Amino acid sequence: MRREPESEHTQFCEVCDDEKPLGQFGRRKRAPNGRANVCRPCVKAANSRANQDPAVIRKRRDARLRRVYGITLSDYERMGRQQQWRCAICGRKAVAGDRLVVDHDHDKPHGQAVRRLLCRGENSALGHFGDSSARLDLGASYLRKHGK
């Protein structure tokens, strides 16, 4: 049974059953009063619990890889095993707590753009050089000329 709040500026949370000001509830266009049914602290606690669940973490990673790169988490793990979890450029092994990132060609269609797995530094460097091998060669010759 749904209880009525004491004021038009409050509502009850469906999780904690506390009456709280409307400002404690997120906005929802489809709700009759334009507010969510669960207060922000309860949503935050639920998300915090979900972020600790390995199954949820895998599911979210899989969804992101599918959405951004057109590959599955299984594809990513297969690529990692093939590369022995080493960066395809520098050959360094991914350190604990960090992972290899997906290198992709921005000019190719979704799902066909994935190249290899790289460490964050090498992937950023390619991005800063605009994925241009000519600019990368110029950068390498600059470093050779100036002592590195």
NUDO-199520 format. One line per 4 residues: number of its first residue (from 0); for each residue x, y, z of N, C-alpha, C. Coordinates in Angstrom, 1 decimal. Layout:
N
NUM) X,Y,Z,X,Y,Z,X,Y,Z ~ ...
END
This chain:
148
0) 0.8,-1.2,0.0,0.0,0.0,0.0,0.9,1.2,0.0 ~ 0.6,2.1,-0.9,1.4,3.4,-1.0,0.9,4.4,0.0 ~ 1.8,5.0,0.7,1.4,6.0,1.7,1.6,7.4,1.0 ~ 0.8,8.3,1.5,0.8,9.7,1.0,1.8,10.5,1.9
4) 2.7,11.2,1.2,3.6,12.1,2.0,2.9,13.2,2.7 ~ 3.5,13.7,3.8,2.9,14.8,4.6,2.8,16.1,3.8 ~ 3.7,16.3,2.9,3.8,17.6,2.1,3.9,17.3,0.7 ~ 3.6,18.2,-0.2,3.8,18.1,-1.6,5.2,18.2,-2.0
8) 6.1,18.5,-1.1,7.5,18.7,-1.3,8.3,17.5,-0.8 ~ 7.7,16.4,-0.5,8.3,15.2,0.0,7.7,14.0,-0.6 ~ 8.4,12.9,-0.5,7.9,11.6,-1.0,8.6,10.5,-0.3 ~ 8.1,9.3,-0.3,8.7,8.1,0.4,9.5,7.3,-0.6
12) 10.7,6.9,-0.1,11.6,6.0,-0.9,11.1,4.6,-0.9 ~ 11.0,3.9,-2.0,10.5,2.5,-2.1,11.5,1.6,-1.4 ~ 12.7,1.9,-1.2,13.7,1.0,-0.7,13.8,1.2,0.8 ~ 14.2,2.4,1.3,14.4,2.6,2.7,13.1,3.0,3.5
16) 12.0,3.3,2.7,10.7,3.7,3.2,10.7,5.0,4.1 ~ 11.7,5.8,3.9,11.8,7.1,4.6,11.1,8.2,3.8 ~ 10.5,9.1,4.4,10.0,10.3,3.7,11.1,11.3,3.6 ~ 11.4,11.7,2.4,12.5,12.7,2.2,12.0,13.8,1.2
20) 12.8,14.9,1.2,12.5,16.0,0.3,12.7,15.5,-1.1 ~ 11.9,16.1,-2.0,11.9,15.8,-3.5,13.3,15.9,-4.0 ~ 14.1,16.8,-3.5,15.5,17.0,-4.0,16.4,15.8,-3.8 ~ 16.0,14.9,-2.9,16.7,13.6,-2.7,16.4,12.6,-3.7
24) 15.5,12.8,-4.7,15.1,11.9,-5.7,15.5,12.4,-7.1 ~ 16.1,11.5,-7.9,16.4,11.9,-9.3,15.2,12.2,-10.1 ~ 15.4,12.9,-11.2,14.3,13.3,-12.1,13.9,12.2,-13.0 ~ 12.6,11.9,-13.2,12.1,10.9,-14.1,10.9,11.5,-14.8
28) 11.0,11.7,-16.1,10.0,12.4,-16.9,8.6,11.6,-16.9 ~ 8.7,10.3,-16.9,7.5,9.5,-17.0,6.8,9.3,-15.6 ~ 7.4,9.7,-14.5,6.8,9.5,-13.2,5.7,10.6,-13.0 ~ 4.7,10.3,-12.3,3.6,11.3,-12.1,4.0,12.6,-11.6
32) 5.0,12.6,-10.6,5.5,13.8,-10.0,6.8,14.2,-10.6 ~ 7.3,13.5,-11.6,8.6,13.9,-12.2,9.8,13.4,-11.5 ~ 9.6,12.6,-10.5,10.8,12.2,-9.6,10.8,10.6,-9.6 ~ 12.0,10.1,-9.3,12.2,8.7,-9.2,11.6,8.1,-7.9
36) 11.4,6.8,-7.8,10.8,6.2,-6.7,11.8,5.9,-5.6 ~ 13.1,5.9,-5.9,14.1,5.5,-5.0,15.0,6.7,-4.8 ~ 15.4,7.0,-3.5,16.2,8.1,-3.2,17.6,7.9,-3.6 ~ 18.3,9.0,-3.8,19.7,9.0,-4.3,20.6,8.2,-3.4
40) 20.6,8.3,-2.1,21.4,7.4,-1.2,21.2,5.9,-1.4 ~ 20.0,5.5,-1.6,19.7,4.1,-1.9,20.2,3.7,-3.2 ~ 20.1,4.5,-4.3,20.6,4.2,-5.6,22.1,4.1,-5.5 ~ 22.8,5.0,-4.8,24.2,5.0,-4.7,24.7,3.7,-4.0
44) 24.0,3.3,-2.9,24.3,2.1,-2.2,24.1,0.8,-3.1 ~ 23.1,0.8,-3.9,22.8,-0.3,-4.8,23.9,-0.4,-5.9 ~ 24.3,0.8,-6.4,25.4,0.8,-7.4,26.7,0.4,-6.8 ~ 27.0,0.8,-5.6,28.2,0.4,-4.9,28.3,-1.1,-4.7
48) 27.2,-1.7,-4.4,27.1,-3.2,-4.2,27.4,-3.9,-5.6 ~ 26.7,-3.3,-6.6,26.8,-3.9,-7.9,28.2,-3.8,-8.5 ~ 28.9,-2.7,-8.2,30.3,-2.5,-8.6,31.3,-3.4,-8.0 ~ 30.9,-4.1,-7.0,31.8,-5.1,-6.3,31.5,-6.5,-6.8
52) 30.4,-6.7,-7.5,30.0,-8.1,-8.0,30.8,-8.4,-9.3 ~ 31.6,-9.5,-9.2,32.4,-9.8,-10.4,31.5,-10.1,-11.7 ~ 30.4,-10.7,-11.5,29.5,-11.0,-12.6,29.0,-9.7,-13.3 ~ 28.7,-8.7,-12.4,28.2,-7.4,-13.0,29.4,-6.7,-13.7
56) 30.6,-6.8,-13.1,31.7,-6.1,-13.7,32.0,-6.7,-15.1 ~ 32.0,-8.0,-15.2,32.2,-8.7,-16.5,31.1,-8.3,-17.5 ~ 29.9,-8.3,-17.0,28.8,-7.9,-17.9,28.9,-6.5,-18.4 ~ 29.3,-5.6,-17.6,29.5,-4.2,-18.0,30.6,-4.0,-19.0
60) 31.8,-4.7,-18.7,32.9,-4.7,-19.6,32.5,-5.2,-20.9 ~ 31.8,-6.4,-20.9,31.4,-7.0,-22.2,30.5,-6.0,-23.0 ~ 29.6,-5.4,-22.3,28.7,-4.4,-23.0,29.4,-3.2,-23.6 ~ 30.4,-2.7,-22.8,31.2,-1.6,-23.3,32.1,-2.0,-24.5
64) 32.7,-3.1,-24.5,33.5,-3.6,-25.6,32.7,-3.8,-26.8 ~ 31.5,-4.3,-26.7,30.5,-4.5,-27.8,30.1,-3.2,-28.4 ~ 29.8,-2.2,-27.5,29.3,-0.9,-27.9,30.4,-0.1,-28.6 ~ 31.5,0.0,-28.0,32.6,0.9,-28.5,33.4,0.3,-29.6
68) 33.7,-1.0,-29.5,34.7,-1.6,-30.5,34.0,-2.7,-31.3 ~ 32.8,-3.2,-31.0,32.2,-4.3,-31.7,32.8,-5.7,-31.5 ~ 33.5,-5.8,-30.3,34.0,-7.1,-29.9,33.4,-7.5,-28.6 ~ 33.5,-8.8,-28.3,33.0,-9.3,-27.0,34.2,-9.4,-26.0
72) 33.8,-9.6,-24.7,34.9,-9.8,-23.7,35.7,-11.0,-24.0 ~ 35.0,-12.0,-24.6,35.8,-13.3,-24.9,36.8,-13.0,-26.0 ~ 36.4,-12.1,-27.0,37.4,-11.7,-28.1,38.6,-11.0,-27.4 ~ 38.3,-10.1,-26.5,39.3,-9.3,-25.8,40.3,-10.3,-25.1
76) 39.7,-11.2,-24.4,40.5,-12.2,-23.6,41.3,-13.1,-24.5 ~ 40.8,-13.5,-25.7,41.5,-14.3,-26.7,42.7,-13.5,-27.2 ~ 42.5,-12.2,-27.5,43.5,-11.4,-28.0,44.6,-11.3,-27.0 ~ 44.2,-11.1,-25.7,45.2,-11.0,-24.7,46.0,-12.2,-24.5
80) 45.4,-13.4,-24.6,46.2,-14.6,-24.5,47.1,-14.8,-25.7 ~ 46.7,-14.4,-26.9,47.5,-14.5,-28.0,48.8,-13.6,-27.9 ~ 48.6,-12.5,-27.3,49.7,-11.6,-27.1,50.4,-11.8,-25.8 ~ 50.1,-12.9,-25.1,50.6,-13.2,-23.7,50.5,-12.0,-22.8
84) 49.4,-11.3,-22.9,49.1,-10.1,-22.1,50.2,-9.1,-22.1 ~ 50.9,-9.0,-23.3,51.9,-8.0,-23.5,51.5,-7.0,-24.5 ~ 52.0,-5.7,-24.4,51.7,-4.7,-25.3,52.2,-5.0,-26.7 ~ 51.4,-4.8,-27.7,51.9,-5.2,-29.1,53.0,-4.3,-29.6
88) 53.2,-3.2,-29.0,54.3,-2.3,-29.4,55.6,-2.5,-28.6 ~ 55.5,-2.2,-27.3,56.7,-2.2,-26.4,57.0,-3.6,-25.8 ~ 56.0,-4.5,-25.8,56.2,-5.9,-25.3,56.2,-6.0,-23.8 ~ 55.9,-4.9,-23.1,55.8,-5.0,-21.6,54.5,-5.6,-21.2
92) 54.6,-6.4,-20.2,53.4,-7.1,-19.6,52.6,-6.1,-18.9 ~ 51.3,-6.3,-19.0,50.3,-5.4,-18.3,50.6,-5.6,-16.8 ~ 50.7,-4.5,-16.0,50.9,-4.5,-14.6,49.6,-4.8,-13.9 ~ 49.7,-5.4,-12.7,48.5,-5.7,-11.9,47.7,-4.5,-11.6
96) 46.4,-4.6,-11.8,45.5,-3.5,-11.5,45.3,-2.6,-12.8 ~ 46.1,-2.9,-13.8,45.9,-2.1,-15.1,45.7,-3.2,-16.2 ~ 45.1,-2.8,-17.3,44.9,-3.7,-18.3,45.3,-3.1,-19.6 ~ 45.5,-4.0,-20.6,45.8,-3.5,-21.9,44.5,-2.9,-22.6
100) 44.7,-1.9,-23.4,43.6,-1.2,-24.0,43.5,-1.6,-25.5 ~ 42.3,-1.5,-26.0,42.0,-1.9,-27.4,42.5,-0.8,-28.3 ~ 43.4,-1.1,-29.2,43.8,-0.1,-30.2,42.9,-0.3,-31.4 ~ 42.4,0.8,-32.0,41.5,0.7,-33.1,41.7,1.8,-34.1
104) 41.3,1.6,-35.3,41.4,2.5,-36.4,40.1,3.3,-36.4 ~ 40.2,4.6,-36.2,38.9,5.4,-36.2,38.3,5.6,-37.6 ~ 39.0,5.3,-38.6,38.5,5.5,-40.0,37.7,4.3,-40.5 ~ 37.9,3.1,-39.8,37.2,1.9,-40.3,35.8,1.8,-39.6
108) 34.9,1.0,-40.2,33.6,0.8,-39.6,33.6,0.0,-38.3 ~ 32.6,0.3,-37.5,32.5,-0.4,-36.2,32.7,-1.9,-36.3 ~ 33.5,-2.5,-35.5,33.7,-3.9,-35.5,34.8,-4.4,-36.4 ~ 35.3,-3.5,-37.4,36.4,-3.9,-38.2,37.6,-3.1,-37.9
112) 37.5,-2.2,-36.9,38.6,-1.3,-36.6,39.6,-1.8,-35.6 ~ 39.4,-2.9,-34.9,40.3,-3.3,-33.8,41.5,-3.8,-34.4 ~ 42.7,-3.4,-33.9,44.0,-3.8,-34.4,44.6,-4.8,-33.4 ~ 45.1,-4.3,-32.3,45.7,-5.2,-31.2,45.5,-4.5,-29.9
116) 46.1,-5.1,-28.8,46.0,-4.6,-27.5,47.3,-3.9,-27.2 ~ 47.2,-2.7,-26.6,48.4,-1.9,-26.2,48.3,-1.5,-24.8 ~ 49.5,-1.1,-24.2,49.5,-0.4,-22.9,49.0,1.0,-23.1 ~ 48.5,1.6,-22.0,47.9,2.9,-22.1,48.9,4.0,-22.8
120) 50.1,3.9,-22.4,51.1,4.9,-22.9,51.3,4.8,-24.4 ~ 51.4,3.6,-24.9,51.6,3.4,-26.4,50.3,3.8,-27.1 ~ 49.2,3.5,-26.6,47.9,3.8,-27.3,47.7,5.3,-27.3 ~ 48.1,6.0,-26.2,48.0,7.5,-26.1,48.9,8.1,-27.1
124) 50.1,7.6,-27.2,51.1,8.1,-28.2,50.6,8.0,-29.6 ~ 50.0,6.9,-30.0,49.5,6.8,-31.3,48.4,7.8,-31.6 ~ 47.6,8.0,-30.5,46.5,9.0,-30.7,47.0,10.4,-30.8 ~ 48.1,10.7,-30.1,48.6,12.0,-30.2,49.3,12.3,-31.5
128) 49.8,11.2,-32.1,50.4,11.3,-33.5,49.3,11.2,-34.6 ~ 48.1,11.2,-34.2,47.0,11.1,-35.1,46.9,9.8,-35.9 ~ 47.5,8.7,-35.4,47.5,7.5,-36.1,48.3,7.6,-37.4 ~ 49.2,8.6,-37.5,49.9,8.8,-38.8,51.3,8.2,-38.6
132) 51.6,7.3,-39.5,53.0,6.7,-39.5,54.0,7.7,-39.9 ~ 53.6,8.6,-40.8,54.6,9.7,-41.2,54.9,10.6,-40.1 ~ 53.9,11.0,-39.3,54.2,11.9,-38.1,55.0,11.1,-37.1 ~ 54.7,9.9,-36.9,55.5,9.0,-36.0,56.9,8.9,-36.4
136) 57.2,8.8,-37.7,58.6,8.7,-38.2,59.3,10.0,-37.9 ~ 58.6,11.1,-38.1,59.2,12.5,-37.9,59.5,12.6,-36.4 ~ 58.6,12.1,-35.5,58.9,12.2,-34.1,60.1,11.3,-33.7 ~ 60.2,10.1,-34.3,61.4,9.2,-34.1,62.7,9.9,-34.5
140) 62.7,10.5,-35.7,63.9,11.1,-36.2,64.2,12.3,-35.3 ~ 63.3,13.1,-34.8,63.5,14.2,-33.9,64.2,13.7,-32.6 ~ 63.7,12.6,-32.1,64.3,12.0,-30.8,65.7,11.5,-31.1 ~ 65.9,10.9,-32.3,67.3,10.4,-32.6,68.3,11.6,-32.7
144) 67.8,12.7,-33.3,68.6,13.9,-33.6,68.9,14.6,-32.3 ~ 68.0,14.5,-31.3,68.2,15.3,-30.0,68.6,14.3,-28.9 ~ 69.2,13.2,-29.2,69.9,12.4,-28.2,69.1,11.4,-27.5 ~ 68.0,11.0,-27.9,67.3,9.9,-27.3,67.2,8.6,-28.2
END
